[in-house]
């Protein structure tokens, strides 16, 4: 295998595990190559943990919790701020690592960076707002209050699509709440997480509080879940992965779960909507991060009266998409994460064709080096086509016509997923109709907005718990009732 080298070395060199406050090679000295999907070349190696490393990491986190949970809040926040400043000092390095490990556009890497720094800052402020809840005693014989305390050790399994954003969504509330955390990044994008471990080491972050480890399922994934040490298993990933983690985690102890799983977002457009706005947002969500976004529209339901002009405008934007890699010019889209993703998207396009879909643009992998796929628009008249039940996770937009709001609602809710949904109409009554009836954790109307202070979570098979916002802290805290008898005079 040819390698990207700088002065004879891999571009990012070798990165070690981080636990117990130290950077450590795997006990078996096994290494794993990080392959850039843009170049198909290795850009780094990481230590690949065995089961002994996992057990030591869990013990490190247990001891880290004992220290961190008892540290005064002001001191915890000082450390969090120190880590945030260190991340900002190394912003370019972290962004570059994401660009290579994910093939992201340079502009796209900024979202990852700001997400983790915003999360650390937001939860440092939000935790200070948590106060004891006082409950009045009906008979006047007791004083009651509900206090919040750190839950315990957290294990976080991360998806590959947003390496630092996903990490930040877990790290911010965990640290602020007083929990220690074991971070298991995806093997497809572990580099930036391992670099974070190096930054923690450089500032002597309290040992055992943050731990970063990667390895295979048998040596890392299952032992992390089956251990009695973690109190919370949190994840960003597929619904199937979530089911496996829940089963594995329940074998030895009762744990909490906070999981953001796959989506099958409907994108509903009525004739009175701003066509240009709807098309622009659809394009941004489908080609941003190469469509590898859990909240990206999966099924675009467009009213029959406007589906032709909508399709024409969307195709025009897709065909103008600049696909490539590097900082030498402005790219709109990079590659998919790996070859399997390309093959999956190819299969989905083929399945849509077999079920009567008409490919209006794209439809093929892009030849040459890298895991690239053409931005693709498909018109599908069969609303019962099985392909509509699959999460695409790529730059493919499937358009389906509808005739009434009742039909659009039925089609939208015909899925086991329930994460994000999008509605475009100026009619307030139609808006309310869908707000009350859409079976999704998020309903976005005539626009799109995501930020650390806004709750993000799904219903049905799209997850448990919430990422972002003050609500996320609830997953990392214990509520303890304290009742004290009032002495009789």
TATABEL-V249258 format. One record per run of one state. SS is the DSSP state (H for helix, E for strand, L for the rest). FROM is the first residue (numbers start at 0). LEN is the number of residues. If there is no record, write none. Layout:
BEGIN
SS&FROM&LEN  SS&FROM&LEN
END
This chain:
BEGIN
L&0&2  E&2&1  L&3&1  E&4&2  L&6&2  E&8&2  L&10&3  E&13&2  L&15&1  E&16&3  L&19&2  E&21&3  L&24&6  E&30&5  L&35&6  E&41&6  L&47&3  H&50&18  L&68&4  H&72&17  L&89&1  H&90&12  L&102&3  H&105&24  L&129&3  E&132&3  L&135&6  E&141&9  L&150&2  E&152&5  L&157&5  H&162&15  L&177&3  E&180&4  L&184&6  H&190&12  L&202&7  E&209&3  L&212&4  H&216&10  L&226&3  E&229&7  L&236&2  H&238&11  L&249&6  E&255&5  L&260&4  E&264&5  L&269&5  H&274&17  L&291&5  E&296&7  L&303&3  H&306&13  L&319&3  E&322&1  L&323&9  E&332&1  L&333&5  H&338&16  L&354&3  E&357&4  L&361&3  E&364&1  L&365&7  E&372&1  L&373&2  E&375&4  L&379&6  H&385&4  L&389&6  E&395&7  L&402&2  H&404&9  L&413&6  E&419&5  L&424&3  H&427&10  L&437&4  E&441&4  L&445&10  E&455&1  L&456&3  H&459&3  E&462&2  L&464&2  E&466&1  L&467&2  H&469&7  E&476&9  L&485&4
END
